[in-house]
C-alpha cells in the first residue's frame, strides 16, 4: 500500500513539474444571473466570463473536444431542499482543415461555426436558459449556479494529467442568486 501511495506521489510531482506557465490568466466566472418567472418554468439569463488556459487551447487546437458544463440548482427559501437540478453542456471543437471552431449545445442538434475561439466563447458567455420547474408555490427561492470544464469527458489518456494540473481547473465558484416567485 505504501508503495502505491509513494508511486502516486511521485507521478503527481512529475506531472506538476512539467507544467507550462501561461502568460494569460484563465478562469471561468459567473458575473450575473437574472431570473424571470414563466408558466411552470424559469427563464434564466446567465452572463459569464470564459477564458481557457494555454493547455486547454492547445488541446482544442489539436483535435480534443472540450465540454463545458453549466450547473444550476433551484432551492427553496431555507436553502434546505433542492427542488430542481439542471445541467447544460456545450462541446467545443476545432476543425483544422477548414480552420473553424464548432459549438454544439446538448439541447440542440444545430452546430454553430466560428472563425475565432473568442467568438465561440462569447456565444456561450451570455446564455438564455429555459428550465421547466412545474408549479412553484409563492415565496423566496435561490438559484445556485456554476460553470466548469468537464475533465471527465476528456479522452482517457488526458484525464489524470487534467485532474492534477492547475492549467485544467476552470471551475467557477458556486454563486447564489435569490429571487421571489409571486402568487
N, C-alpha and C positions, 0 to 999 in steps of 0.2 A: 504494500500500500504506500509506504514512504517513497518507494522508487517511482511510482506513478505520479505522486504529488511533486516530487523533485523534477521529474521529466516535464510535467506540465508547466512548472515554474520557469524552467529553462526555455521552453518554447515561447512562453509569453514574453520573457526578457528579450529573446532574439527577435521576435516579431515587433516588439516595441522599439528595439534599436534600429530596425530597418525603416522606421518612419521617415517619410519625406516631409520636410516642413513646407507649409503652404504660405505663400506670400499674400493670400487673400483670405479674409475672415469668412467663415461659413457658419450658417445657422439656419434653423427653421424657427420661426416665431409666429404667434397669432397676435395681431395688432388690435383687431376689433371684431366683435360679433354683434350683429343686430338680429333680433328675433321678432317676427310678427305672426300673429295667430291666423290660421286659415281653418276651414272646416275639417275638424278631426285631424289636423296636421299643423306643422310649424314650417314657416318659410324662414330660412336662416341664411344670412349673408355673412360670410367669413372672409376677412381681409388678413392676408398673411404676408410674411417675408420669407422667401425661399432662396437660399444661396447654397450651392453644392460645394463640397470640398474638392481640392485638386484630384485626389484619388477617385472620388465618385465621378467627376467629369471625365477623367481618363478611362475609367471602366466603361462608362456610357459610350465614349467615342471609339472604344474597341469592341463594341457589339454586345455589351452586357445590358440587359433590360433592368432598369431600376423601378421599384414600386414604392410609391409614396402613399401612406395611409392617413386619412383624416378620421379620427375617432371622436364620437360625440356620445355623451351620457346625459339623459334628461332625468333630473332628480326632483323629488318633492321639496316643499319649503323647509323641512327639517334636515334635508340632505341625508336622510337616513335610508331612503329607499330609491333604488334605481328603477325608474319607470319604463325607460326605453334606452337601448343601446343601438347605435348605428355606426357603421363604418363605410367610408367611401375610398376606393382605391384608384390610383392613377398610375399607369405604366408609361414610362419614358423610354424611348428607343432612339438610336441614331442609325441612319441608313447611309453608310459611307459612299456607296456607288452614286447616289443621287444628292449627297450632301444635304440631307434634310433630317430634322428631328420630328419624331412622331409622338403624339399623346393619345392614349386611349383611356377612356373612363369606364369603370366597371359597370356603370348603369346604361351605357350606350354602345352600340356597335360601330358608331361613327368614329373614324380616325381623323385627328387634326394633324396638319403638317406645318412645320415652321422652318424658316431658313436659319434661325439662330436659337441657341439654348435659352438666352434671356427672354425671348418671345414666348417660348414654351412655358417657362416658369411664370411669366406674367399672366398667362392664360389660366393658371390654377392659383394665382395669388389672390384673386378676387372671385370667390365662388358663391353661387346661389344654390342652396340645398333645400329640397323639399322632403321633410320627414313626416311620415304618417304616424300619428300617435294614438288614434282612437279618441273617444271623448275624454276630455280632461276637466276635472272639477275646477271651479274658480278658486284662485289662490296664488300664492307665491311659489315660483319654481326657480331652478337654476339649470343652466346648460354648461356642462364641463366639456372642454374641447382640447385636443392636442393633435399635432401633426408630426409624423416621423417617417424616416426612410426605413422600410421593412427589410432588415437584413436576412430574415428567414426565407425570403423569396429570391435571394441571390443564388447563382449556381453553387452547388455543393462545395467545390474546392475553395470558394471565396468566403464561405460563411465564418470559419474560425478566425481568419485574419480580420474580417469585418467586425466580429464581436469583441476583439481585443484592441483594435486600433481606434484611437480617438478621431481619426480622419473620417470614420464611417458613422460617428454619432451625430445625427442630425435631428434628434428629438427635441421638440419644443416642450416647455413645461406645460402641465395641465393648467388651463385658465378657466375661471368660473365666471359665468355671465348670468346674473339674476334677471328675472323678468316676471311679469304678472299676467295671469290669464283672467280676463274679466268674464262675468256671467253672461 
